[in-house]
Amino acid sequence: MHFRLVRPVKRNGTINQQFNQRIPADVRDHAVGMTLHIPVGPQIVRKTITHENHAIRVSLRASTPSEVKSRQAQVVGYLETVWQGLRDAPMVLSHR
């Protein structure tokens, strides 16, 4: 499986970097309606995934390269755990 590196993005009007990662297509339908509790440094950011969301965007609330790198890794690790959990979840079959 090929993994694309996720890089922080600089936003206009702020010194803080932003995390931006697409929601994988294979888990997108299962993720809709979920509320994620994303760890960003010492804080938790809540994001609810809707049909309109195609990516997870979160301020890393840091501008120094070492802190940005640490928080980026923290968010990526959390999201990869969520995506893998959705992939491994048993399928629910409907009754007719």
TORVEXDREN-700280 format. One line per 2 residues: number of its first residue (from 0); their letters; for each residue x, y, z of N, C-alpha, C, CB. Coordinates in Angstrom, 3 decimals, padded with zeros to 6 digits, m for minus. Atoms other than C-alpha are relative to their C-alpha. Glycine has a CB too. Layout:
% residues N
NUM> A> X,Y,Z,X,Y,Z,X,Y,Z,X,Y,Z | ...
***
This chain:
% residues 96
0> MH> 000.848,m001.166,000.000,000.000,000.000,000.000,000.899,001.237,000.000,m000.968,m000.006,001.223 | m000.770,m001.234,000.102,001.340,003.439,m000.898,m000.573,001.053,000.936,000.012,000.516,m001.448
2> FR> 000.433,m001.040,m000.917,001.183,006.101,001.810,000.536,001.341,m000.480,000.471,m000.299,001.445 | m000.403,m001.356,000.368,001.264,009.777,000.869,000.342,000.765,001.263,m001.118,000.726,m000.801
4> LV> m000.376,m000.796,m001.161,003.126,011.985,003.289,m000.900,001.214,000.105,001.473,000.427,m000.080 | 000.852,m001.154,m000.258,000.931,014.616,004.843,000.892,001.097,000.555,m001.174,m000.346,000.991
6> RP> m000.833,m001.106,m000.425,002.606,017.986,005.215,m000.874,001.118,000.563,000.860,000.513,m001.170 | 000.763,m001.134,m000.520,001.481,020.952,007.303,m000.086,001.110,m001.035,000.632,000.530,001.291
8> VK> 000.266,m001.071,000.952,000.076,023.917,005.394,000.021,001.325,000.748,m001.365,m000.213,m000.727 | m000.012,m001.340,m000.581,000.701,027.591,006.141,m001.246,000.732,m000.449,001.280,000.785,m000.406
10> RN> 001.206,m000.762,000.314,m002.500,029.651,006.310,000.312,001.485,000.036,m001.141,m000.337,000.985 | m000.144,m001.454,m000.014,m002.706,033.347,005.508,m000.647,000.564,001.258,m000.630,000.632,m001.266
12> GT> 000.582,m000.682,m001.144,m003.306,035.606,008.485,000.325,m000.613,001.343,m001.448,000.048,m000.156 | m000.369,000.617,m001.269,m001.788,033.327,011.135,001.414,m000.551,m000.105,m001.000,m001.122,000.388
14> IN> m001.339,000.583,000.019,001.628,032.061,012.150,m000.057,m001.509,000.201,000.877,000.641,001.077 | 000.151,001.429,m000.260,000.254,028.612,013.017,m000.141,m000.797,m001.289,m001.202,m000.247,000.892
16> QQ> 000.123,000.925,001.122,000.467,025.661,010.651,m001.327,m000.759,000.125,001.211,m000.993,m000.044 | 001.262,000.729,000.020,m002.611,023.657,009.619,000.232,m001.412,m000.524,m001.048,000.738,m000.866
18> FN> m000.006,001.386,000.452,m003.029,019.889,009.269,m001.122,m000.164,m001.014,m000.166,m000.997,001.198 | 001.004,000.224,001.048,m004.882,018.790,006.125,000.238,m001.384,m000.591,000.068,001.113,m001.117
20> QR> m000.106,001.353,000.550,m005.515,015.152,005.144,m001.349,m000.434,m000.558,000.490,m001.001,001.080 | 001.237,000.524,000.588,m008.093,013.656,002.780,m000.490,m001.211,000.760,000.208,m000.357,m001.469
22> IP> 000.592,001.191,m000.600,m010.479,011.092,004.183,000.106,m001.108,m001.047,m001.506,000.246,000.451 | m000.155,001.069,000.987,m009.633,007.768,002.486,m001.348,m000.433,m000.575,000.707,m001.200,000.628
24> AD> 001.246,000.342,000.697,m012.254,006.764,m000.091,m000.621,m001.294,000.520,000.257,m000.125,m001.494 | 000.537,001.292,m000.425,m012.577,003.209,001.262,m000.698,000.051,001.365,001.113,m001.016,000.044
26> VR> 000.656,m000.103,m001.313,m013.704,004.406,004.716,m000.932,001.195,000.109,001.039,000.085,001.087 | 000.760,m001.252,m000.053,m015.453,007.658,003.848,m001.462,m000.208,000.361,000.088,000.707,m001.324
28> DH> 001.427,000.239,m000.281,m019.011,006.264,003.841,m000.227,m000.469,001.434,m000.565,m001.036,m000.974 | 000.137,000.494,m001.381,m018.439,004.523,007.196,000.317,001.091,001.018,000.920,m001.206,000.229
30> AV> m000.428,m001.057,m000.921,m016.902,007.657,008.727,m001.031,001.114,000.157,001.302,000.592,m000.474 | 000.993,m001.077,m000.070,m019.828,009.984,007.979,m000.843,m000.160,001.261,m000.906,000.003,m001.264
32> GM> 000.760,000.001,m001.244,m021.538,010.898,011.236,000.871,m000.187,001.237,m001.038,m001.080,m000.046 | m000.908,000.188,m001.132,m018.528,010.101,013.423,000.497,001.344,000.525,001.191,m000.884,m000.406
34> TL> m000.649,m001.155,m000.609,m017.212,012.687,015.845,001.377,m000.452,000.447,m000.837,000.581,001.203 | m001.378,000.334,m000.343,m013.432,012.519,016.070,000.470,000.921,001.120,000.931,000.118,m001.242
36> HI> m000.598,m000.759,m001.089,m011.581,013.671,019.185,001.501,m000.009,m000.253,m000.365,m000.604,001.423 | m001.358,m000.023,000.517,m008.261,014.647,017.635,000.940,000.669,001.000,000.048,000.727,m001.351
38> PV> m000.964,m000.612,m000.912,m005.309,015.212,019.987,000.933,000.944,m000.758,000.816,m001.084,000.730 | m000.908,m000.989,000.591,m003.396,018.392,019.085,000.778,000.608,001.161,m000.783,001.116,m000.837
40> GP> m000.772,m000.437,m001.161,m000.655,018.905,021.639,m000.756,m000.361,001.261,000.281,001.522,m000.052 | 000.702,000.296,m001.248,m002.256,019.189,025.086,m001.528,000.108,m000.115,000.485,000.931,001.078
42> QI> 001.444,m000.204,000.171,m005.731,019.901,023.641,m000.620,m001.105,m000.849,m000.274,001.368,m000.642 | 000.777,000.913,000.824,m008.453,017.775,022.047,m000.917,000.845,m000.874,m000.817,m001.020,000.875
44> VR> 000.849,m000.719,000.950,m010.183,019.077,018.909,m001.077,m000.967,m000.486,000.839,000.575,m001.206 | 001.116,000.841,000.452,m013.637,017.693,018.064,m000.370,000.368,m001.429,m001.231,000.157,000.937
46> KT> 000.420,m000.181,001.391,m014.526,017.247,014.383,m001.029,m001.067,m000.324,001.215,m000.073,m000.985 | 001.024,000.933,000.451,m017.722,015.671,013.096,000.080,m000.096,m001.512,m001.421,000.445,000.460
48> IT> m000.123,000.229,001.440,m017.458,014.126,009.644,m001.392,m000.004,m000.616,000.745,m001.339,m000.299 | 001.274,m000.081,000.710,m020.318,015.028,007.299,000.217,m000.436,m001.448,m000.592,001.445,000.066
50> HE> m000.090,000.358,001.422,m021.112,014.159,003.673,000.817,001.019,m000.785,m001.398,m000.120,m000.607 | m000.716,m001.053,000.712,m019.566,017.473,002.622,001.507,m000.033,000.251,m000.549,001.346,000.398
52> NH> m001.422,000.060,m000.322,m016.212,016.737,004.297,000.732,m000.959,m000.927,000.199,m000.422,001.453 | m000.866,000.857,000.804,m013.549,015.412,001.976,001.375,m000.089,000.622,000.100,000.520,m001.434
54> AI> m001.296,m000.028,m000.663,m010.644,016.172,004.289,m000.178,000.397,001.459,000.960,000.972,m000.713 | m000.061,m000.426,m001.390,m009.757,016.656,007.928,000.968,001.175,000.046,000.452,m001.177,000.963
56> RV> m000.823,m001.207,m000.122,m008.442,020.179,008.558,m000.032,000.467,001.449,m000.502,001.130,m000.960 | m000.118,m000.383,m001.397,m007.162,021.160,011.989,001.209,000.912,000.151,000.123,m001.249,000.918
58> SL> m001.151,m000.840,m000.320,m004.961,023.983,013.232,000.904,m000.770,000.959,m000.447,001.369,000.623 | m000.949,000.669,m000.886,m001.811,022.527,014.783,000.366,000.875,001.193,001.260,m000.383,m000.768
60> RA> m000.204,m000.936,m001.103,m001.654,025.597,017.043,001.463,000.080,000.413,m000.848,m000.403,001.192 | m001.438,m000.111,m000.232,002.111,025.785,016.673,000.645,000.592,m001.237,000.629,m001.380,000.345
62> ST> m000.706,m000.579,001.143,004.580,027.642,014.491,001.458,m000.428,m000.062,m000.082,001.506,000.053 | m001.390,000.435,000.024,007.993,026.317,015.523,000.101,m001.361,m000.692,000.579,m000.071,001.436
64> PS> m000.112,001.247,000.775,009.208,023.521,013.215,m000.021,m001.274,000.849,001.266,000.026,m000.801 | m000.025,001.216,m000.826,009.879,021.030,016.028,m001.378,m000.314,000.584,001.024,000.150,001.134
66> EV> 001.334,000.207,m000.566,006.451,021.535,017.628,m000.993,m000.400,m001.086,m000.483,001.271,000.717 | 000.881,000.353,001.123,004.680,021.394,014.244,000.213,m001.461,m000.385,000.263,000.926,m001.223
68> KS> m000.307,001.382,000.383,006.434,018.126,013.404,m000.559,m000.994,001.022,001.522,m000.190,m000.142 | 000.498,000.867,m001.061,005.514,016.586,016.764,m001.526,m000.109,m000.037,000.455,000.520,001.363
70> RQ> 001.469,000.010,000.029,001.849,017.606,016.563,m000.531,m000.635,m001.277,m000.544,001.421,000.134 | 000.381,000.629,001.274,001.630,016.551,012.904,000.015,m001.519,000.162,000.961,000.439,m001.153
72> AQ> m000.117,001.447,m000.211,002.827,013.052,013.870,m001.105,m000.507,000.927,001.383,m000.349,000.584 | 001.050,000.376,m000.952,000.347,012.942,016.766,m001.354,m000.121,m000.709,m000.087,001.036,001.147
74> VV> 001.282,000.009,000.711,m002.629,013.786,014.508,m000.030,m001.121,m001.033,m000.254,001.361,m000.683 | m000.064,001.069,001.003,m001.507,011.412,011.723,m000.180,m001.355,000.671,001.343,000.046,m000.768
76> GY> 000.126,001.271,m000.720,m001.136,008.558,014.233,m001.426,m000.273,000.445,000.915,m000.007,001.206 | 001.383,000.160,m000.440,m004.605,009.156,015.645,m000.909,m000.354,m001.181,m000.494,001.286,000.687
78> LE> 000.883,000.236,001.147,m006.271,009.326,012.217,000.259,m001.356,m000.651,000.175,001.106,m001.033 | m000.288,001.319,000.573,m004.477,006.219,010.913,m000.631,m001.103,000.842,001.520,m000.221,m000.109
80> TV> 000.655,000.973,m000.885,m005.781,004.329,013.956,m001.505,m000.035,m000.266,000.272,000.343,001.486 | 001.440,m000.075,000.287,m009.328,005.540,013.221,m000.307,m000.664,m001.335,m000.483,001.471,m000.011
82> WQ> 000.265,000.559,001.337,m009.132,004.656,009.506,000.175,m001.519,000.019,000.946,000.637,m001.062 | m000.217,001.450,m000.052,m007.698,001.195,010.249,m001.112,m000.688,000.777,001.360,m000.320,000.636
84> GL> 001.125,000.561,m000.751,m010.421,000.582,012.830,m001.253,m000.124,m000.845,m000.291,000.851,001.212 | 001.160,000.069,000.898,m013.076,001.375,010.234,000.186,m001.088,m001.055,m000.233,001.359,m000.683
86> RD> m000.265,001.054,000.990,m011.396,m000.962,007.741,m000.171,m001.388,000.603,001.414,000.145,m000.568 | 000.049,001.306,m000.663,m011.245,m003.809,010.272,m001.352,m000.319,000.622,001.053,m000.065,001.060
88> AP> 001.302,000.205,m000.630,m014.806,m003.359,011.583,m000.805,m001.053,m000.765,m000.783,001.330,000.068 | 000.830,001.002,000.686,m017.120,m006.287,010.867,m001.157,000.659,m000.741,m000.542,m001.028,001.006
90> MV> 001.125,m000.533,000.774,m019.731,m005.648,008.216,m001.319,m000.439,000.607,000.083,m000.453,m001.466 | 001.340,000.300,m000.495,m023.352,m005.515,009.301,m000.869,m000.329,m001.212,m000.598,001.203,000.831
92> LS> 000.873,000.420,001.101,m025.656,m007.441,006.996,m001.442,000.311,000.370,000.175,m001.519,m000.314 | 001.395,m000.335,m000.264,m029.239,m006.289,006.705,m000.889,m001.217,m000.255,m000.449,001.191,m000.875
94> HR> 000.969,001.089,000.169,m032.213,m008.631,006.989,m001.060,000.453,m000.988,m000.649,m000.409,001.366 | 001.067,m000.338,000.953,m034.808,m008.762,004.278,m001.327,m000.397,000.516,000.230,m000.652,m001.329
***
